[in-house]
Amino acid sequence: MENITTGHWIFAGLFFIVFFGYLLWGYRKDLKMHRLYYGNAVYVAVAIIVILFGFYVFKRVL
């Protein structure tokens, strides 16, 4: 197996920064639309987590 060089780490770091920056830019661009259409998605996600946690607890108890 070949060693990972410093150049690989520099490329990975720059790629991560650029990719994450692009994701943030895209999200900020569509933020108004997300709030309009997905405003209650947090409640759905919390409900799913609570249901899955309940299944886990009941499985352990029974």
N, CA, C and O of each residue as an XYZ file, in Angstrom:
248
protein
N       0.848     -1.176      0.000
C       0.000      0.000      0.000
C       0.894      1.240      0.000
O       1.885      1.319      0.725
N       0.514      2.190     -0.827
C       1.323      3.394     -0.955
C       1.059      4.346      0.195
O      -0.016      4.344      0.794
N       2.049      5.149      0.485
C       1.910      6.144      1.544
C       1.106      7.339      1.050
O       1.136      7.688     -0.131
N       0.398      7.945      1.965
C      -0.340      9.172      1.637
C       0.626     10.336      1.835
O       1.158     10.539      2.926
N       0.841     11.085      0.776
C       1.809     12.171      0.823
C       1.160     13.457      1.308
O      -0.058     13.534      1.470
N       1.980     14.449      1.532
C       1.500     15.759      1.951
C       0.597     16.373      0.891
O      -0.376     17.055      1.212
N       0.924     16.127     -0.370
C       0.093     16.642     -1.456
C      -1.326     16.082     -1.422
O      -2.287     16.789     -1.725
N      -1.450     14.818     -1.053
C      -2.773     14.220     -0.921
C      -3.576     14.918      0.178
O      -4.757     15.215      0.002
N      -2.923     15.176      1.307
C      -3.616     15.842      2.421
C      -4.015     17.268      2.061
O      -5.091     17.732      2.440
N      -3.143     17.964      1.326
C      -3.474     19.328      0.895
C      -4.670     19.296     -0.046
O      -5.588     20.103      0.096
N      -4.672     18.374     -1.006
C      -5.794     18.251     -1.927
C      -7.083     17.919     -1.173
O      -8.130     18.508     -1.443
N      -7.008     16.983     -0.235
C      -8.199     16.604      0.529
C      -8.737     17.790      1.327
O      -9.948     18.007      1.375
N      -7.849     18.554      1.950
C      -8.273     19.717      2.724
C      -8.915     20.782      1.853
O      -9.963     21.327      2.201
N      -8.293     21.079      0.726
C      -8.852     22.078     -0.180
C     -10.177     21.609     -0.767
O     -11.113     22.397     -0.901
N     -10.258     20.338     -1.115
C     -11.501     19.794     -1.650
C     -12.614     19.920     -0.622
O     -13.725     20.327     -0.960
N     -12.326     19.576      0.630
C     -13.322     19.670      1.690
C     -13.793     21.110      1.877
O     -14.994     21.355      1.989
N     -12.880     22.046      1.911
C     -13.241     23.459      2.107
C     -14.114     23.959      0.963
O     -15.138     24.601      1.196
N     -13.712     23.667     -0.275
C     -14.477     24.129     -1.435
C     -15.844     23.449     -1.487
O     -16.849     24.109     -1.753
N     -15.897     22.151     -1.238
C     -17.153     21.418     -1.288
C     -18.107     21.905     -0.203
O     -19.287     22.127     -0.473
N     -17.616     22.070      1.008
C     -18.451     22.544      2.111
C     -18.926     23.974      1.852
O     -20.072     24.314      2.146
N     -18.050     24.803      1.306
C     -18.435     26.174      0.963
C     -19.529     26.205     -0.090
O     -20.452     27.015     -0.005
N     -19.432     25.329     -1.079
C     -20.457     25.255     -2.117
C     -21.789     24.790     -1.538
O     -22.844     25.303     -1.912
N     -21.741     23.821     -0.627
C     -22.975     23.374      0.027
C     -23.620     24.505      0.811
O     -24.834     24.694      0.735
N     -22.831     25.256      1.561
C     -23.372     26.382      2.319
C     -23.951     27.442      1.395
O     -25.021     27.985      1.668
N     -23.261     27.738      0.317
C     -23.750     28.737     -0.628
C     -25.082     28.290     -1.232
O     -26.018     29.083     -1.338
N     -25.164     27.027     -1.623
C     -26.406     26.513     -2.196
C     -27.542     26.523     -1.192
O     -28.680     26.835     -1.542
N     -27.243     26.184      0.053
C     -28.285     26.186      1.073
C     -28.764     27.604      1.354
O     -29.967     27.840      1.466
N     -27.839     28.547      1.469
C     -28.225     29.937      1.740
C     -29.057     30.507      0.593
O     -29.960     31.317      0.805
N     -28.741     30.073     -0.610
C     -29.460     30.552     -1.786
C     -30.926     30.114     -1.740
O     -31.809     30.862     -2.159
N     -31.187     28.907     -1.233
C     -32.542     28.353     -1.200
C     -33.179     28.409      0.181
O     -34.167     27.713      0.416
N     -32.663     29.198      1.091
C     -33.130     29.206      2.466
C     -34.597     29.609      2.582
O     -35.330     29.022      3.378
N     -35.039     30.591      1.811
C     -36.441     31.019      1.873
C     -37.371     29.889      1.430
O     -38.419     29.666      2.035
N     -36.983     29.184      0.379
C     -37.804     28.081     -0.107
C     -37.840     26.949      0.926
O     -38.889     26.342      1.143
N     -36.692     26.663      1.564
C     -36.653     25.610      2.573
C     -37.572     25.936      3.740
O     -38.276     25.058      4.240
N     -37.572     27.172      4.171
C     -38.439     27.567      5.284
C     -39.905     27.455      4.908
O     -40.735     27.100      5.745
N     -40.231     27.751      3.666
C     -41.620     27.697      3.222
C     -42.120     26.256      3.117
O     -43.203     25.935      3.606
N     -41.335     25.395      2.484
C     -41.804     24.037      2.210
C     -41.423     23.023      3.283
O     -42.125     22.028      3.463
N     -40.330     23.255      3.995
C     -39.833     22.260      4.952
C     -39.773     22.806      6.371
O     -38.929     22.372      7.155
N     -40.631     23.731      6.715
C     -40.604     24.350      8.035
C     -40.898     23.388      9.159
O     -40.332     23.525     10.244
N     -41.771     22.412      8.937
C     -42.152     21.474      9.989
C     -41.385     20.157      9.900
O     -41.747     19.195     10.578
N     -40.365     20.094      9.104
C     -39.604     18.851      8.951
C     -38.887     18.477     10.236
O     -38.632     17.297     10.476
N     -38.561     19.449     11.059
C     -37.890     19.159     12.328
C     -38.798     18.320     13.215
O     -38.337     17.386     13.871
N     -40.073     18.644     13.238
C     -41.011     17.889     14.067
C     -41.143     16.444     13.578
O     -41.246     15.517     14.382
N     -41.138     16.264     12.280
C     -41.213     14.914     11.723
C     -39.959     14.128     12.085
O     -40.055     12.963     12.470
N     -38.795     14.738     11.971
C     -37.545     14.063     12.307
C     -37.506     13.689     13.788
O     -37.079     12.589     14.138
N     -37.948     14.595     14.654
C     -37.976     14.304     16.093
C     -38.958     13.170     16.377
O     -38.665     12.296     17.193
N     -40.107     13.169     15.724
C     -41.090     12.108     15.930
C     -40.528     10.755     15.504
O     -40.737      9.758     16.196
N     -39.825     10.707     14.387
C     -39.225      9.452     13.931
C     -38.181      8.965     14.925
O     -38.125      7.773     15.229
N     -37.358      9.868     15.433
C     -36.334      9.487     16.416
C     -36.985      8.965     17.688
O     -36.528      7.971     18.251
N     -38.048      9.621     18.151
C     -38.742      9.169     19.354
C     -39.357      7.794     19.140
O     -39.276      6.942     20.025
N     -39.965      7.563     17.993
C     -40.563      6.253     17.702
C     -39.493      5.166     17.660
O     -39.679      4.089     18.226
N     -38.374      5.443     16.994
C     -37.298      4.452     16.939
C     -36.722      4.177     18.322
O     -36.409      3.031     18.644
N     -36.579      5.210     19.139
C     -36.094      5.034     20.503
C     -37.098      4.208     21.310
O     -36.706      3.357     22.109
N     -38.385      4.458     21.103
C     -39.419      3.674     21.785
C     -39.348      2.209     21.399
O     -39.451      1.339     22.264
N     -39.173      1.918     20.115
C     -39.010      0.532     19.674
C     -37.801     -0.117     20.346
O     -37.866     -1.268     20.778
N     -36.708      0.621     20.430
C     -35.492      0.103     21.059
C     -35.733     -0.214     22.533
O     -35.327     -1.270     23.018
N     -36.393      0.698     23.245
C     -36.658      0.497     24.669
C     -37.591     -0.693     24.877
O     -37.326     -1.539     25.731
N     -38.679     -0.769     24.109
C     -39.608     -1.873     24.259
C     -38.995     -3.218     23.897
O     -39.342     -4.244     24.482
N     -38.092     -3.211     22.940
C     -37.413     -4.451     22.568
C     -36.544     -4.925     23.714
O     -36.479     -6.124     23.988
N     -35.875     -4.000     24.388
C     -35.003     -4.356     25.506
C     -35.823     -4.832     26.715
O     -35.407     -5.747     27.425
N     -36.968     -4.220     26.943
C     -37.808     -4.566     28.092
C     -38.465     -5.920     27.886
O     -38.519     -6.734     28.807
N     -38.958     -6.161     26.696
C     -39.651     -7.417     26.414
C     -38.608     -8.425     26.051
O     -38.935     -9.577     25.766
